[in-house]
Amino acid sequence: AIFSPSSFICVSFENHFFLLTWLLIDKIITFCIQHGFFQVAERTLFLWNNDHIVNLIAHNRQVILPIIFPALEKNSQGHWSQAVLNLTHNVRKMFVEMDEKLFLASHSQFKEEEAMLNTAAEKRKEAWKQLEHAASLQPVTGNTPVLVSPIW
């Protein structure tokens, strides 16, 4: 194939346009990857069956993988549809083959963020327990609001 400066400009423009477009719809794509309705997740993951799209994603993987990694990880940990699980594993494998170092860095970042979220949830839970305990020690008189613990 003959390579010319004009083809480089076209490819460069296409990559840039693709990345800008991806950044505009990244939340939609990550939402759809994790969607509980299997056909939505399945059709979204089918993007990686298109060689042209995969080539564009490969060129922009440093931006794209960290964005969609949480959705892929959550799917691989337990989407109910076996077809979606298989497609998710294929996409993850594709990213590992593209750039294993970036994949491992994204995995590490995901684990750190999950740990921070779990810590924050535990702190909230403990704060509620302390509030409930403090409220239970107060006498109920007149129009004093009463804190009721949830049933679940």
Solvent accessible surface area in square Angstrom, and as a share of the most:
residue,aa,sasa,rsa
1,A,158,1.22
2,I,170,0.86
3,F,147,0.61
4,S,38,0.24
5,P,107,0.67
6,S,79,0.51
7,S,40,0.26
8,F,120,0.50
9,I,117,0.59
10,C,84,0.50
11,V,71,0.41
12,S,50,0.32
13,F,133,0.55
14,E,60,0.27
15,N,27,0.14
16,H,105,0.47
17,F,124,0.51
18,F,26,0.11
19,L,36,0.18
20,L,87,0.43
21,T,50,0.29
22,W,7,0.02
23,L,73,0.37
24,L,148,0.73
25,I,67,0.34
26,D,20,0.10
27,K,159,0.67
28,I,107,0.54
29,I,12,0.06
30,T,21,0.12
31,F,129,0.54
32,C,28,0.17
33,I,0,0.00
34,Q,71,0.32
35,H,56,0.25
36,G,48,0.46
37,F,109,0.45
38,F,65,0.27
39,Q,76,0.34
40,V,46,0.27
41,A,0,0.00
42,E,24,0.11
43,R,145,0.53
44,T,18,0.10
45,L,1,0.00
46,F,74,0.31
47,L,60,0.30
48,W,5,0.02
49,N,99,0.51
50,N,74,0.38
51,D,122,0.63
52,H,93,0.41
53,I,36,0.18
54,V,29,0.17
55,N,76,0.39
56,L,11,0.06
57,I,0,0.00
58,A,22,0.17
59,H,102,0.45
60,N,16,0.08
61,R,61,0.22
62,Q,98,0.44
63,V,58,0.33
64,I,0,0.00
65,L,1,0.00
66,P,46,0.29
67,I,51,0.26
68,I,0,0.00
69,F,1,0.00
70,P,38,0.24
71,A,1,0.01
72,L,0,0.00
73,E,11,0.05
74,K,93,0.39
75,N,4,0.02
76,S,24,0.15
77,Q,111,0.49
78,G,58,0.56
79,H,18,0.08
80,W,170,0.60
81,S,8,0.05
82,Q,116,0.51
83,A,42,0.32
84,V,0,0.00
85,L,31,0.15
86,N,77,0.39
87,L,24,0.12
88,T,0,0.00
89,H,88,0.39
90,N,82,0.42
91,V,3,0.02
92,R,45,0.16
93,K,126,0.54
94,M,51,0.23
95,F,1,0.00
96,V,50,0.29
97,E,123,0.55
98,M,44,0.20
99,D,33,0.17
100,E,100,0.45
101,K,167,0.71
102,L,30,0.15
103,F,14,0.06
104,L,104,0.52
105,A,57,0.44
106,S,6,0.04
107,H,54,0.24
108,S,53,0.34
109,Q,90,0.40
110,F,9,0.04
111,K,93,0.40
112,E,108,0.48
113,E,66,0.30
114,E,52,0.23
115,A,55,0.43
116,M,132,0.59
117,L,115,0.57
118,N,93,0.48
119,T,72,0.42
120,A,39,0.30
121,A,42,0.33
122,E,108,0.49
123,K,137,0.58
124,R,147,0.54
125,K,116,0.49
126,E,87,0.39
127,A,50,0.39
128,W,142,0.50
129,K,109,0.46
130,Q,114,0.51
131,L,101,0.50
132,E,51,0.23
133,H,114,0.51
134,A,51,0.40
135,A,40,0.31
136,S,84,0.54
137,L,123,0.61
138,Q,115,0.51
139,P,99,0.62
140,V,103,0.59
141,T,88,0.51
142,G,80,0.77
143,N,157,0.80
144,T,57,0.33
145,P,125,0.79
146,V,91,0.52
147,L,81,0.40
148,V,120,0.69
149,S,67,0.44
150,P,69,0.44
151,I,178,0.90
152,W,251,0.88
